[in-house]
Amino acid sequence: MGNDDMARARAELSARIAAIEWRAGPARLAPDIDRIRHLAQRHRLSAAVTVAQLLGAALARGERGVLVHHWLALLGEAVACERQDEAASRTFAAACAVRFAA
């Protein structure tokens, strides 16, 4: 994938994240997060896929409110990350575990 394609993919993902940032209710967020995950997967943004999967799981177990907005911010960071390898995915997964430990 060329740099222009990757830049467009990142811009689209960032716009989708911003569009759902303050939408109410996890039932409304879950389909959007799933679409973001699929798009990130198609563009091989593995760190973003990892965070989207973990955010989806958080919504499924009932996470609400401000914590979800922090998850969305971390998802934005994962999209913007230049490294999209397995190590980056593990790093973002660890960040999720540390930042959002119950």
Short mmCIF file of the C-alpha atoms (twelve columns), coordinates in Angstrom:
data_MODEL
# 
_entry.id   MODEL 
# 
loop_
_atom_site.group_PDB 
_atom_site.id 
_atom_site.type_symbol 
_atom_site.label_atom_id 
_atom_site.label_alt_id 
_atom_site.label_comp_id 
_atom_site.label_asym_id 
_atom_site.label_seq_id 
_atom_site.Cartn_x 
_atom_site.Cartn_y 
_atom_site.Cartn_z 
_atom_site.pdbx_PDB_model_num 
ATOM 1   C CA . MET A 1   0.000   0.000  0.000  1 
ATOM 2   C CA . GLY A 2   1.369   3.402  -0.955 1 
ATOM 3   C CA . ASN A 3   1.856   6.322  1.394  1 
ATOM 4   C CA . ASP A 4   -1.101  8.186  -0.126 1 
ATOM 5   C CA . ASP A 5   -3.400  5.184  0.373  1 
ATOM 6   C CA . MET A 6   -2.261  4.821  3.976  1 
ATOM 7   C CA . ALA A 7   -2.756  8.538  4.611  1 
ATOM 8   C CA . ARG A 8   -6.299  8.331  3.208  1 
ATOM 9   C CA . ALA A 9   -7.053  5.257  5.316  1 
ATOM 10  C CA . ARG A 10  -5.777  6.968  8.462  1 
ATOM 11  C CA . ALA A 11  -7.767  10.108 7.664  1 
ATOM 12  C CA . GLU A 12  -10.949 8.079  7.151  1 
ATOM 13  C CA . LEU A 13  -10.443 6.139  10.374 1 
ATOM 14  C CA . SER A 14  -9.719  9.335  12.318 1 
ATOM 15  C CA . ALA A 15  -12.863 10.954 10.916 1 
ATOM 16  C CA . ARG A 16  -14.965 7.938  11.904 1 
ATOM 17  C CA . ILE A 17  -13.545 8.005  15.435 1 
ATOM 18  C CA . ALA A 18  -14.240 11.737 15.748 1 
ATOM 19  C CA . ALA A 19  -17.786 11.263 14.443 1 
ATOM 20  C CA . ILE A 20  -18.649 8.766  17.179 1 
ATOM 21  C CA . GLU A 21  -16.702 10.445 19.972 1 
ATOM 22  C CA . TRP A 22  -19.720 11.709 21.904 1 
ATOM 23  C CA . ARG A 23  -22.484 9.486  20.540 1 
ATOM 24  C CA . ALA A 24  -24.643 8.112  23.317 1 
ATOM 25  C CA . GLY A 25  -24.866 4.473  24.272 1 
ATOM 26  C CA . PRO A 26  -22.650 1.476  23.647 1 
ATOM 27  C CA . ALA A 27  -25.303 -0.186 21.502 1 
ATOM 28  C CA . ARG A 28  -24.888 2.658  19.018 1 
ATOM 29  C CA . LEU A 29  -21.092 2.619  19.263 1 
ATOM 30  C CA . ALA A 30  -20.533 -1.103 18.770 1 
ATOM 31  C CA . PRO A 31  -21.428 -1.241 15.043 1 
ATOM 32  C CA . ASP A 32  -19.239 1.797  14.338 1 
ATOM 33  C CA . ILE A 33  -16.313 0.290  16.226 1 
ATOM 34  C CA . ASP A 34  -16.777 -2.924 14.263 1 
ATOM 35  C CA . ARG A 35  -16.680 -1.001 10.962 1 
ATOM 36  C CA . ILE A 36  -13.534 0.809  12.110 1 
ATOM 37  C CA . ARG A 37  -11.954 -2.520 13.017 1 
ATOM 38  C CA . HIS A 38  -12.776 -3.985 9.600  1 
ATOM 39  C CA . LEU A 39  -11.398 -0.930 7.797  1 
ATOM 40  C CA . ALA A 40  -8.234  -0.971 9.909  1 
ATOM 41  C CA . GLN A 41  -7.826  -4.673 9.217  1 
ATOM 42  C CA . ARG A 42  -8.206  -4.131 5.473  1 
ATOM 43  C CA . HIS A 43  -5.434  -1.517 5.585  1 
ATOM 44  C CA . ARG A 44  -3.210  -3.641 7.837  1 
ATOM 45  C CA . LEU A 45  -3.311  -1.199 10.744 1 
ATOM 46  C CA . SER A 46  -2.820  -3.943 13.306 1 
ATOM 47  C CA . ALA A 47  -2.426  -1.652 16.319 1 
ATOM 48  C CA . ALA A 48  -5.783  -0.045 15.509 1 
ATOM 49  C CA . VAL A 49  -7.363  -3.479 15.014 1 
ATOM 50  C CA . THR A 50  -6.126  -4.526 18.453 1 
ATOM 51  C CA . VAL A 51  -7.526  -1.454 20.213 1 
ATOM 52  C CA . ALA A 52  -10.833 -1.706 18.312 1 
ATOM 53  C CA . GLN A 53  -11.190 -5.349 19.381 1 
ATOM 54  C CA . LEU A 54  -10.486 -4.460 23.001 1 
ATOM 55  C CA . LEU A 55  -12.877 -1.493 22.844 1 
ATOM 56  C CA . GLY A 56  -15.576 -3.762 21.406 1 
ATOM 57  C CA . ALA A 57  -15.027 -6.172 24.292 1 
ATOM 58  C CA . ALA A 58  -15.220 -3.286 26.786 1 
ATOM 59  C CA . LEU A 59  -18.544 -2.180 25.310 1 
ATOM 60  C CA . ALA A 60  -19.830 -5.761 25.421 1 
ATOM 61  C CA . ARG A 61  -19.050 -6.039 29.126 1 
ATOM 62  C CA . GLY A 62  -20.845 -2.770 29.829 1 
ATOM 63  C CA . GLU A 63  -18.222 -0.016 29.854 1 
ATOM 64  C CA . ARG A 64  -19.874 3.393  29.627 1 
ATOM 65  C CA . GLY A 65  -19.264 7.110  29.751 1 
ATOM 66  C CA . VAL A 66  -15.932 8.834  30.044 1 
ATOM 67  C CA . LEU A 67  -13.966 5.596  30.003 1 
ATOM 68  C CA . VAL A 68  -15.269 4.852  26.504 1 
ATOM 69  C CA . HIS A 69  -14.066 8.266  25.358 1 
ATOM 70  C CA . HIS A 70  -10.595 7.430  26.665 1 
ATOM 71  C CA . TRP A 71  -10.737 4.181  24.673 1 
ATOM 72  C CA . LEU A 72  -11.648 6.197  21.559 1 
ATOM 73  C CA . ALA A 73  -8.679  8.505  22.158 1 
ATOM 74  C CA . LEU A 74  -6.375  5.500  22.391 1 
ATOM 75  C CA . LEU A 75  -7.923  4.120  19.198 1 
ATOM 76  C CA . GLY A 76  -7.062  7.408  17.492 1 
ATOM 77  C CA . GLU A 77  -3.481  7.087  18.717 1 
ATOM 78  C CA . ALA A 78  -3.311  3.544  17.333 1 
ATOM 79  C CA . VAL A 79  -4.554  4.720  13.932 1 
ATOM 80  C CA . ALA A 80  -1.933  7.480  13.829 1 
ATOM 81  C CA . CYS A 81  0.919   5.230  14.954 1 
ATOM 82  C CA . GLU A 82  3.533   4.736  12.244 1 
ATOM 83  C CA . ARG A 83  4.379   1.260  13.530 1 
ATOM 84  C CA . GLN A 84  1.707   -1.284 12.745 1 
ATOM 85  C CA . ASP A 85  3.554   -4.505 13.482 1 
ATOM 86  C CA . GLU A 86  2.944   -7.208 16.080 1 
ATOM 87  C CA . ALA A 87  5.127   -5.415 18.636 1 
ATOM 88  C CA . ALA A 88  3.070   -2.229 18.254 1 
ATOM 89  C CA . SER A 89  -0.131  -4.240 18.659 1 
ATOM 90  C CA . ARG A 90  1.183   -5.795 21.871 1 
ATOM 91  C CA . THR A 91  2.236   -2.367 23.136 1 
ATOM 92  C CA . PHE A 92  -1.225  -0.924 22.521 1 
ATOM 93  C CA . ALA A 93  -2.840  -3.978 24.134 1 
ATOM 94  C CA . ALA A 94  -0.633  -3.431 27.190 1 
ATOM 95  C CA . ALA A 95  -1.553  0.269  27.233 1 
ATOM 96  C CA . CYS A 96  -5.227  -0.711 27.197 1 
ATOM 97  C CA . ALA A 97  -4.668  -3.101 30.090 1 
ATOM 98  C CA . VAL A 98  -2.831  -0.486 32.151 1 
ATOM 99  C CA . ARG A 99  -5.012  2.531  31.367 1 
ATOM 100 C CA . PHE A 100 -8.327  0.780  31.651 1 
ATOM 101 C CA . ALA A 101 -7.777  -1.833 34.334 1 
ATOM 102 C CA . ALA A 102 -10.920 -2.289 36.353 1 
# 
